[in-house]
């Protein structure tokens, strides 16, 4: 519930409105996971809320830490027994948490482990928030940036995503600037346009991964629904409505999308756009035969884009030694459990 909704609810059950502010602060500022911890809330109210609005904390199942100590990957069990994964990453500019938005994913991207078993269900706004809160508690570190880039397609869980964004940025709670939030999508064109009309100051990251429609359809089934031209049209609309630069994610796969021609095509597509390209050597998964591009090929691709005037960086590799790619840890856990 938003602060306003919580106030209305608390009033409707016969309590004073100020109790809502106390409860919201406990949940989203102090980030407690039990009503028993809300010491300035009357016991009778705590017991009543626990019976009608139970809190479901995430249960840590497994934690993996990279050899460099800059990345931790967490597997959490939800109240219904499903498991999700989240990642904590330490950067010079602060700590980022990458969260999942669904249990699994239906998008079918060929190089991603998240989609191998399909989508079980959407995550609620509170389950999305709890990933952030749980990691902050487990690491003892402040979270300064949130990436909704884990398992799932955020725009396929649109209403819950919007509520999550409103809750995480609420002044009464975590009060995180939406400029510190990145939402990644494989390209649901109508939803990108709908999100643009919300005029939020989040960073929109587009999983592009190909420089032409033929290759993109091969790698990403969503491309069978919308062409790259339609996707870029939605991206331009997003920039016009929000003023926020678009980030394009491009996973480099050896022999598939890392050729000189691909770099030339990609530069042609993005010429004149206020955007940034993030090159990512793909993390191989055992269920697919795709291999990551070699270091030399990555540097050459980067250089060619720069020569064409494209703003580009190579993503710092983090967590490759701990099943760092989306869905890998969950997939390995489920497979071994079976």
C-alpha positions, 0 to 999 in steps of 0.5 A: 500500500502507498502511504495514502492507501495505508492511511485510508485502510487504517482509518477504515478499521477504526485506528488513528491516521498517524498509525499509518505513518508509523507502520509505513516507516517501520516497513519501508524506512526501517525495513522490518519484517515482523509486526512485533518489531514495531515497538511504538504500535499498540500490541492489539493493532499489531496482532490484528494486522498480523492476522489480516495482513500478514508479512511474508519475509524472504527466506535466504536459501543460498548466498554465493560471493565472487572471488573478488568480493564485489558481487554476491548472489542471493537465492530467496524462497517466497512464502509459496515455496517459489525461489527467486534470485537477486544480486548485490554489486559493489561499485565505486559510485555505490552499491547496486542491487539487481532484482527479479520482477517475476518467478521465471520469464516467458520472453524466451531469449535464447541465451538466458537461463531465466526463461528455460522453465517459463514464467510461474507468476508475477512478483508483488511490489512488496516481494520486489521491495523485499529483495532490496531490503533483505540484501541491505540487511544481509550485507549491512550495506546501503543500497544506492541504486536498483536495477530491475534487470534480474529474472522476468520481464518488468513490463510484463508485470507493469502495474506491480512495477509502477507500484514498486517504483512509487513505494521505493521512491516514497519520501516516507520510506526508502526515498530513493531517487528514481534517477537511481533506478534502471528498468530493463525490457526486451522491448514490449513496444506498447508498454514502453510508450505507456511507461513514457506517459508516466513521465518517471525519471528512471533509466530505461534499458533496452535489451537489443542484442542484435543489429537487424531484425533477422538476427534479433528474431533468432535470438529473441522471440519478442522480435517476431512481434515488433521490429527494431524500427518499431522498438526504436520509435517507442524509445524516441517517444520515451526520450521525448516524454521524459528527457532520459537517455536510453541505454541499449544492452548488447550481449556479444555472442561469438560469431552471432552478433559481434562482426564488423557488419553488426557494428556498422548496422548497429551504429546506423540504427542508433545514429542521432539518438541520445543513447548509450550502448552497454556491451556485455560479453554473454555469460554462457549457460550449459543449456545453450551452445552460445559462446561469449565473444573473445576479449579482442572481439569485444574491444574491436566492436567497442572501437568501431562503435566509438569511431561511428560516434556512438556512446559505448562502454564495456560492462564490467564483468561481475559474478561470472564465477558465481552463476552471475547471469540472470536465472543461472543460480535459480535454474541450477538450484531447481535442477539439483533439487529435482 
